[in-house]
Amino acid sequence: MSPTPIDLSQFVKTYDVRGLVGSQLTAEVVEALAAAFVDEVDGAGSDVIVGHDMRDSSPEFAEAFARGAQARGANVVSIGLCSTDETYFASGTLNAPAAMFTASHNPATYNGIKFSRAGAQGISLDTGLAAIRDGASAYLSTGITPAPVAGGFRQLDVVAGYGEYLRGMVELGDIRPLRIVVDAGNGMGGLTVPAVLGTAAGLPALPLEIIPLYFDLDGTFPNHEANPLEPANLVDLQNAVVEHGADLGLAFDGDADRCFVVDELGHPVGPSAVAAIVALREITRVRAATPDADIVVLHNLITSRIVAETIEAAGATAVRTKVGHSLIKDQMAATGAIFGGEHSAHYYFRDFWGADNGMLAAMHIIAEFGHYDGPLSELGTRFTPYALSGEINTTVADVPSAYSRIVEAFASTAEFDEFDGLTVTGNQVQDDAFWWFSVRPSNTEPLLRLNVEAATRADMERIRDRVLALIRA
């Protein structure tokens, strides 16, 4: 037991566990979290899946999790090294709860846990993670109470099954030959890309030439952080695409559940454009199978306007959601949506248990482009008609005051809603003058996050600069 109480609320976040190795996350803490997780999902006597990424601490933590889960009677199914979406695959196919050890794109000093209920259903603070936190705190104080019957342990390799399942969802055998540079960032894409897009898992060869960049699994991230959302971490991929004359580039984050796309010129294809392209493909596929179906597609409130426009033009219903992956998984189930897209490059699929899957999104882009006659830059431009600022973070001590300044400044020219933070939409007279922006407080830091979109870059920059001045006043 711990000599002093540990405040788990410092690293049990809104959607997952994410903390510093040693000072916050320890083997003892992980055992307690595992025991509380089994309690929350009624896992005694049933399978509970555990997988882990390539971070140095991940194997030790996966073993600690197994001890805690078995102590409370769960039968642990270890799938070993894997991407986060492989744990969703295992959770879906086995219909069992799962825990994935990863800190995603965070630096090497961090680790964490992403929990799922059976069928890859998300768990957030509001849907069970708070109870896991509180149960773990109790176990750290009193010790883990052993179940009447300890759980078992077995190992399971899911890589080949995962690759075969994804190949069954997106046909890539009939596309034109493509040369693709893939930057795995020393993360789990180094394992999953050869298995799914190559032949490493025993699947047939595809008409793809994969040029690997940083495929060695290394949780110290010796080349760059595995966070493609930061422009600096895309530079190596952008240069390699141009150098090799590739048709496109793909970059995965540390646990390979997010994918970013670069065109043949080395320019990023934004996540909103990717979301629009994949949404259109999924709508077309479902409509072909069930012509009269009521089709719903989700997008969070800070994706580009083009996403909702594409969904509605295809005859589907676009549903706007708040930001956050566990929340969107809940909404996928509640609405029966076939697809969901986020600005952060999380993409959710009904036929993947409503969970997000970066590899599946990449395969859709490859398939769409593989039947397209022009360059990817041309295709990407079609789905990027408006100017976006990207997310701009500002440290703010008094969020309500910043909100008040914004509302006062735009009261006569805009409409407001507080669906998720503050969204301000201009009273537009015509489509070519539209603009909107979103200001959202961070869940974990004293930050305000600003996103702006407008019909023209000049208007976007004008609104962006005006709002930033109000935020930073």
C-alpha positions as CSV (number, residue, x, y, z in Angstrom):
1,M,0.0,0.0,0.0
2,S,1.1,3.6,-0.6
3,P,2.7,5.4,2.4
4,T,0.9,8.6,1.4
5,P,-2.4,9.0,-0.5
6,I,-2.2,9.4,-4.3
7,D,-4.5,11.9,-5.9
8,L,-5.7,10.0,-8.9
9,S,-7.7,12.9,-10.2
10,Q,-4.4,14.5,-11.3
11,F,-4.0,12.0,-14.1
12,V,-7.4,10.3,-14.5
13,K,-8.6,12.6,-17.2
14,T,-12.0,13.2,-18.9
15,Y,-11.6,10.4,-21.4
16,D,-8.6,8.3,-20.3
17,V,-5.7,7.9,-17.9
18,R,-2.6,10.0,-18.8
19,G,0.2,10.6,-16.3
20,L,4.0,10.7,-15.6
21,V,5.6,7.4,-15.2
22,G,7.0,6.8,-11.7
23,S,5.6,9.9,-10.0
24,Q,2.0,9.3,-11.0
25,L,1.6,6.0,-12.8
26,T,3.3,3.1,-11.0
27,A,2.8,-0.6,-11.1
28,E,0.9,-0.4,-7.8
29,V,-1.5,2.3,-9.1
30,V,-2.0,0.3,-12.3
31,E,-2.9,-2.8,-10.3
32,A,-5.5,-0.8,-8.3
33,L,-7.0,0.7,-11.5
34,A,-7.2,-2.8,-13.1
35,A,-9.1,-4.1,-10.0
36,A,-11.5,-1.2,-10.1
37,F,-12.0,-1.6,-13.8
38,V,-13.0,-5.2,-13.4
39,D,-15.5,-4.2,-10.7
40,E,-16.9,-1.4,-13.0
41,V,-17.5,-3.8,-16.0
42,D,-18.5,-6.8,-13.9
43,G,-15.6,-8.6,-15.3
44,A,-15.2,-11.4,-12.7
45,G,-15.3,-14.7,-14.5
46,S,-15.2,-13.1,-17.9
47,D,-12.5,-12.1,-20.4
48,V,-10.8,-8.7,-20.1
49,I,-8.4,-7.7,-22.9
50,V,-5.1,-5.9,-22.3
51,G,-2.8,-4.5,-25.0
52,H,0.1,-2.1,-24.9
53,D,2.2,0.2,-27.1
54,M,6.0,0.4,-27.5
55,R,6.8,2.7,-24.5
56,D,9.5,1.4,-22.2
57,S,7.0,1.2,-19.3
58,S,4.1,-0.4,-21.2
59,P,5.0,-4.1,-20.8
60,E,5.5,-3.7,-17.0
61,F,2.2,-1.8,-16.7
62,A,0.4,-4.4,-18.8
63,E,1.7,-7.1,-16.4
64,A,0.6,-5.1,-13.4
65,F,-2.8,-4.7,-14.9
66,A,-3.1,-8.4,-15.4
67,R,-2.2,-9.0,-11.7
68,G,-4.9,-6.5,-10.6
69,A,-7.5,-7.8,-13.0
70,Q,-6.9,-11.5,-12.1
71,A,-7.0,-10.7,-8.4
72,R,-10.6,-9.5,-8.9
73,G,-11.5,-12.6,-10.9
74,A,-11.1,-11.5,-14.6
75,N,-9.6,-13.8,-17.2
76,V,-7.0,-11.7,-18.8
77,V,-6.5,-11.9,-22.6
78,S,-3.1,-10.4,-23.4
79,I,-2.8,-9.2,-27.1
80,G,0.7,-7.8,-26.5
81,L,2.1,-5.0,-28.7
82,C,-0.7,-3.4,-30.6
83,S,-2.3,-0.2,-31.8
84,T,-5.2,1.3,-29.9
85,D,-7.6,0.3,-32.6
86,E,-6.4,-3.3,-32.4
87,T,-7.7,-3.3,-28.8
88,Y,-11.0,-2.0,-30.2
89,F,-11.0,-4.9,-32.7
90,A,-10.3,-7.4,-29.9
91,S,-13.0,-5.8,-27.7
92,G,-15.5,-5.9,-30.6
93,T,-14.8,-9.5,-31.8
94,L,-14.6,-11.0,-28.4
95,N,-17.3,-8.7,-27.0
96,A,-15.1,-8.1,-24.0
97,P,-13.9,-5.1,-22.0
98,A,-10.4,-3.8,-22.9
99,A,-7.5,-1.7,-21.6
100,M,-4.8,-0.2,-23.8
101,F,-1.6,1.1,-22.3
102,T,-0.5,4.1,-24.3
103,A,0.0,7.9,-23.9
104,S,-0.7,8.3,-27.6
105,H,1.3,11.3,-28.8
106,N,2.6,12.4,-25.4
107,P,6.4,12.5,-24.7
108,A,8.2,9.4,-23.6
109,T,8.0,10.3,-19.9
110,Y,4.2,9.7,-20.0
111,N,2.0,6.6,-20.2
112,G,-1.7,6.0,-19.8
113,I,-4.7,3.7,-20.2
114,K,-7.6,3.9,-22.6
115,F,-10.5,1.8,-21.3
116,S,-13.4,0.3,-23.2
117,R,-16.4,-1.7,-22.3
118,A,-17.4,-4.8,-24.2
119,G,-17.9,-4.1,-27.9
120,A,-15.4,-1.2,-27.9
121,Q,-17.8,1.1,-26.1
122,G,-16.0,4.2,-24.7
123,I,-15.6,5.0,-21.0
124,S,-15.3,8.6,-19.8
125,L,-15.5,10.3,-16.4
126,D,-19.3,10.5,-16.8
127,T,-19.8,6.9,-17.9
128,G,-17.6,4.9,-15.5
129,L,-14.1,6.4,-15.4
130,A,-14.8,8.4,-12.2
131,A,-16.0,5.1,-10.5
132,I,-12.8,3.4,-11.6
133,R,-10.8,6.2,-10.2
134,D,-12.6,6.2,-6.9
135,G,-12.4,2.4,-6.6
136,A,-8.7,2.4,-7.3
137,S,-8.2,5.0,-4.6
138,A,-9.9,2.8,-2.2
139,Y,-7.9,-0.2,-3.2
140,L,-4.7,1.8,-2.8
141,S,-5.7,2.5,0.8
142,T,-7.0,-0.9,1.8
143,G,-5.3,-3.3,-0.6
144,I,-7.1,-5.2,-3.3
145,T,-9.7,-7.6,-2.0
146,P,-9.2,-11.0,-3.7
147,A,-12.1,-12.5,-5.6
148,P,-13.3,-15.9,-4.5
149,V,-11.8,-17.4,-7.7
150,A,-8.7,-15.8,-9.2
151,G,-8.9,-15.1,-13.0
152,G,-6.9,-16.9,-15.7
153,F,-4.4,-15.6,-18.3
154,R,-3.9,-16.3,-21.9
155,Q,-2.2,-14.7,-24.9
156,L,-3.8,-13.9,-28.2
157,D,-2.4,-12.6,-31.5
158,V,-4.9,-10.4,-33.3
159,V,-2.8,-8.7,-35.9
160,A,-3.7,-11.0,-38.8
161,G,-7.4,-11.0,-37.9
162,Y,-7.3,-7.2,-37.6
163,G,-5.7,-6.7,-41.0
164,E,-8.1,-9.2,-42.7
165,Y,-11.1,-7.4,-41.1
166,L,-10.0,-4.0,-42.4
167,R,-9.2,-5.4,-45.8
168,G,-12.8,-6.7,-45.9
169,M,-14.2,-3.2,-45.2
170,V,-12.2,-1.3,-47.9
171,E,-11.3,-2.9,-51.2
172,L,-7.8,-1.9,-52.3
173,G,-6.9,-4.7,-54.7
174,D,-8.4,-2.9,-57.7
175,I,-6.7,0.5,-57.4
176,R,-4.0,1.8,-59.6
177,P,-0.4,1.4,-58.3
178,L,0.5,4.0,-55.7
179,R,3.8,5.0,-54.0
180,I,3.1,6.0,-50.4
181,V,5.5,7.3,-47.8
182,V,4.4,6.4,-44.3
183,D,5.8,8.1,-41.2
184,A,5.1,5.9,-38.2
185,G,7.0,8.2,-35.8
186,N,8.6,5.1,-34.1
187,G,5.0,4.3,-32.9
188,M,2.7,1.4,-33.4
189,G,2.1,2.2,-37.1
190,G,5.5,0.5,-37.6
191,L,3.7,-2.7,-36.7
192,T,0.2,-2.2,-38.2
193,V,1.1,-0.7,-41.6
194,P,3.2,-3.7,-42.7
195,A,0.5,-6.0,-41.5
196,V,-2.5,-4.2,-43.1
197,L,-1.1,-2.5,-46.2
198,G,1.7,-5.0,-46.7
199,T,2.2,-8.8,-46.4
200,A,3.7,-9.1,-42.9
201,A,0.6,-10.7,-41.5
202,G,0.2,-13.1,-44.4
203,L,-2.3,-11.1,-46.4
204,P,-2.0,-10.8,-50.2
205,A,0.1,-8.0,-51.7
206,L,-1.6,-4.8,-52.6
207,P,-0.7,-2.5,-55.5
208,L,1.2,-0.2,-53.1
209,E,4.8,0.7,-52.7
210,I,5.3,1.6,-49.1
211,I,8.3,3.7,-48.3
212,P,8.8,3.4,-44.5
213,L,9.9,6.3,-42.3
214,Y,10.7,5.6,-38.6
215,F,9.1,2.1,-38.4
216,D,11.3,1.0,-35.6
217,L,9.3,0.7,-32.4
218,D,10.9,3.1,-30.0
219,G,9.0,4.7,-27.1
220,T,11.7,7.3,-26.7
221,F,10.7,8.8,-30.0
222,P,14.3,9.6,-31.2
223,N,13.3,11.3,-34.4
224,H,10.3,13.5,-33.5
225,E,7.2,13.4,-31.3
226,A,4.6,11.0,-32.6
227,N,2.0,13.9,-32.8
228,P,1.3,14.7,-36.4
229,L,-1.1,17.4,-35.4
230,E,1.9,19.6,-34.7
231,P,3.3,20.9,-38.0
232,A,6.9,20.4,-37.0
233,N,6.3,16.7,-36.8
234,L,5.1,16.5,-40.4
235,V,8.2,18.0,-41.9
236,D,10.2,14.8,-42.4
237,L,7.2,13.2,-44.1
238,Q,6.6,16.2,-46.3
239,N,10.2,16.2,-47.5
240,A,10.3,12.5,-48.1
241,V,7.1,12.6,-50.2
242,V,8.7,15.2,-52.5
243,E,12.1,13.5,-52.5
244,H,10.7,10.1,-53.5
245,G,8.1,11.4,-55.9
246,A,5.4,9.7,-53.9
247,D,1.7,10.0,-54.7
248,L,0.9,10.7,-51.0
249,G,2.1,10.5,-47.5
250,L,0.6,9.2,-44.3
251,A,1.6,10.0,-40.7
252,F,0.3,8.1,-37.6
253,D,0.5,9.1,-34.0
254,G,2.1,7.0,-31.3
255,D,-0.7,4.5,-30.8
256,A,-1.7,4.7,-34.5
257,D,-5.4,5.5,-33.9
258,R,-5.0,8.8,-35.8
259,C,-3.9,9.3,-39.4
260,F,-2.8,12.5,-41.2
261,V,-2.5,12.8,-44.9
262,V,0.0,14.7,-47.1
263,D,-0.4,15.2,-50.8
264,E,2.2,14.8,-53.6
265,L,3.5,18.4,-53.1
266,G,4.1,17.8,-49.4
267,H,1.1,19.8,-48.4
268,P,-1.2,18.6,-45.6
269,V,-4.7,17.4,-46.5
270,G,-6.7,18.7,-43.5
271,P,-8.6,16.3,-41.2
272,S,-11.9,18.0,-42.3
273,A,-11.2,17.2,-45.9
274,V,-10.4,13.6,-45.0
275,A,-13.6,13.5,-43.0
276,A,-15.6,14.8,-45.9
277,I,-14.1,12.3,-48.3
278,V,-14.6,9.3,-46.0
279,A,-18.1,10.4,-45.1
280,L,-19.1,10.6,-48.8
281,R,-17.6,7.1,-49.4
282,E,-19.5,5.6,-46.4
283,I,-22.8,7.3,-47.4
284,T,-22.4,6.0,-51.0
285,R,-21.6,2.5,-49.7
286,V,-24.6,2.3,-47.3
287,R,-27.0,3.9,-49.8
288,A,-26.1,1.3,-52.4
289,A,-26.9,-1.5,-50.0
290,T,-30.0,0.1,-48.5
291,P,-31.4,2.8,-50.8
292,D,-34.1,3.9,-48.4
293,A,-32.0,4.0,-45.2
294,D,-32.0,7.1,-43.0
295,I,-28.3,7.8,-42.8
296,V,-26.7,9.8,-40.0
297,V,-23.1,11.1,-40.0
298,L,-21.5,12.9,-37.1
299,H,-19.0,15.8,-37.1
300,N,-17.7,17.8,-34.2
301,L,-18.5,21.5,-34.0
302,I,-15.0,22.6,-35.1
303,T,-14.7,20.6,-38.3
304,S,-14.9,22.7,-41.5
305,R,-18.3,23.7,-42.9
306,I,-17.5,21.5,-45.9
307,V,-18.0,18.3,-43.8
308,A,-21.7,19.1,-43.1
309,E,-22.2,20.4,-46.6
310,T,-20.8,17.1,-48.1
311,I,-22.9,15.0,-45.8
312,E,-26.2,16.8,-46.6
313,A,-25.5,17.1,-50.3
314,A,-25.2,13.3,-50.4
315,G,-28.7,13.0,-48.8
316,A,-27.6,12.1,-45.3
317,T,-28.2,13.9,-42.0
318,A,-25.3,15.7,-40.5
319,V,-25.3,15.8,-36.7
320,R,-23.0,18.2,-34.9
321,T,-21.4,17.0,-31.7
322,K,-19.2,18.2,-28.9
323,V,-15.5,17.5,-29.0
324,G,-14.2,14.3,-27.3
325,H,-13.7,10.7,-28.4
326,S,-15.7,8.9,-25.7
327,L,-18.5,11.3,-26.2
328,I,-18.6,10.8,-29.9
329,K,-18.5,7.0,-29.4
330,D,-21.6,7.4,-27.2
331,Q,-23.2,9.5,-29.9
332,M,-22.4,7.0,-32.6
333,A,-24.4,4.4,-30.6
334,A,-27.2,6.7,-29.7
335,T,-27.8,8.0,-33.3
336,G,-26.9,4.9,-35.3
337,A,-24.4,7.1,-37.3
338,I,-22.4,5.3,-39.9
339,F,-19.4,7.5,-39.6
340,G,-18.0,10.4,-37.5
341,G,-15.2,12.8,-38.1
342,E,-13.2,15.1,-35.8
343,H,-10.9,18.0,-36.5
344,S,-8.1,16.1,-34.6
345,A,-8.0,13.2,-37.1
346,H,-10.1,10.8,-35.1
347,Y,-12.5,8.9,-37.5
348,Y,-15.3,6.7,-36.2
349,F,-17.0,3.8,-38.1
350,R,-20.3,2.1,-37.3
351,D,-18.9,-1.1,-38.8
352,F,-15.9,-0.9,-36.5
353,W,-18.1,-1.0,-33.4
354,G,-18.5,2.8,-33.5
355,A,-14.8,3.2,-32.5
356,D,-12.1,5.3,-34.1
357,N,-9.6,3.8,-36.5
358,G,-6.8,5.8,-38.2
359,M,-5.8,2.9,-40.4
360,L,-9.3,2.5,-41.8
361,A,-9.5,6.2,-42.6
362,A,-6.2,5.9,-44.4
363,M,-7.4,3.0,-46.4
364,H,-10.5,5.0,-47.5
365,I,-8.3,7.8,-48.7
366,I,-6.0,5.3,-50.6
367,A,-9.1,3.7,-52.2
368,E,-10.7,7.0,-53.2
369,F,-7.4,8.4,-54.6
370,G,-6.6,5.0,-56.2
371,H,-9.6,5.5,-58.5
372,Y,-9.0,9.2,-59.0
373,D,-7.4,10.5,-62.2
374,G,-5.7,13.6,-60.9
375,P,-3.2,14.3,-58.2
376,L,-4.1,14.2,-54.5
377,S,-3.5,18.0,-54.2
378,E,-6.4,18.4,-56.7
379,L,-8.7,16.1,-54.8
380,G,-7.8,17.7,-51.5
381,T,-8.5,21.2,-52.8
382,R,-12.0,20.1,-53.8
383,F,-12.7,19.4,-50.2
384,T,-11.0,22.4,-48.7
385,P,-12.9,25.4,-50.2
386,Y,-12.7,27.6,-47.1
387,A,-10.0,29.1,-44.9
388,L,-9.4,27.6,-41.5
389,S,-7.1,28.9,-38.8
390,G,-6.3,25.6,-37.1
391,E,-6.5,25.5,-33.3
392,I,-4.7,28.3,-31.5
393,N,-4.2,28.0,-27.7
394,T,-3.9,30.9,-25.3
395,T,-3.3,30.8,-21.6
396,V,-6.2,32.5,-19.9
397,A,-6.6,33.1,-16.2
398,D,-10.3,34.3,-16.3
399,V,-12.3,32.5,-19.0
400,P,-15.7,34.2,-18.1
401,S,-14.2,37.6,-18.6
402,A,-12.8,36.6,-22.0
403,Y,-16.2,35.3,-23.0
404,S,-17.8,38.5,-22.0
405,R,-15.4,40.6,-24.0
406,I,-16.1,38.4,-27.1
407,V,-19.9,38.6,-26.7
408,E,-19.9,42.3,-26.2
409,A,-17.7,42.8,-29.3
410,F,-19.7,40.7,-31.6
411,A,-23.2,41.2,-30.2
412,S,-24.5,43.2,-33.1
413,T,-23.0,41.1,-35.9
414,A,-23.2,37.5,-34.8
415,E,-25.2,34.7,-33.2
416,F,-24.0,32.8,-30.2
417,D,-24.4,29.3,-28.8
418,E,-22.7,27.5,-25.9
419,F,-23.1,23.9,-27.1
420,D,-19.4,23.2,-26.4
421,G,-17.6,26.3,-25.3
422,L,-18.7,29.4,-27.2
423,T,-19.5,29.3,-30.9
424,V,-20.0,32.7,-32.7
425,T,-21.5,32.7,-36.2
426,G,-21.6,35.9,-38.3
427,N,-24.9,37.2,-39.5
428,Q,-24.1,36.4,-43.1
429,V,-25.9,38.0,-46.0
430,Q,-24.4,35.6,-48.6
431,D,-22.5,32.4,-48.5
432,D,-19.3,34.0,-49.8
433,A,-19.1,36.2,-46.7
434,F,-19.7,33.5,-44.0
435,W,-17.5,33.2,-41.0
436,W,-17.6,31.5,-37.6
437,F,-15.3,30.8,-34.7
438,S,-15.3,28.6,-31.6
439,V,-13.6,29.3,-28.3
440,R,-13.4,26.3,-25.9
441,P,-11.7,26.0,-22.5
442,S,-9.3,23.1,-22.1
443,N,-10.4,20.3,-19.8
444,T,-6.9,19.9,-18.3
445,E,-5.1,23.3,-18.7
446,P,-5.8,27.0,-18.2
447,L,-6.1,27.4,-22.0
448,L,-8.7,28.8,-24.4
449,R,-8.7,27.0,-27.8
450,L,-9.7,29.2,-30.8
451,N,-10.8,27.8,-34.2
452,V,-11.8,30.2,-37.0
453,E,-13.3,29.5,-40.4
454,A,-14.3,31.9,-43.1
455,A,-15.1,32.0,-46.8
456,T,-11.8,33.7,-47.6
457,R,-8.4,33.8,-46.0
458,A,-8.5,37.5,-45.5
459,D,-11.8,37.3,-43.6
460,M,-10.5,34.4,-41.5
461,E,-7.3,36.3,-40.6
462,R,-9.3,39.4,-39.8
463,I,-11.7,37.5,-37.4
464,R,-8.8,35.5,-36.0
465,D,-6.7,38.5,-35.1
466,R,-9.7,40.4,-33.6
467,V,-10.7,37.4,-31.4
468,L,-7.2,36.8,-30.2
469,A,-6.9,40.4,-29.2
470,L,-10.0,40.1,-27.1
471,I,-8.9,36.8,-25.5
472,R,-5.5,38.2,-24.6
473,A,-6.7,41.7,-23.5
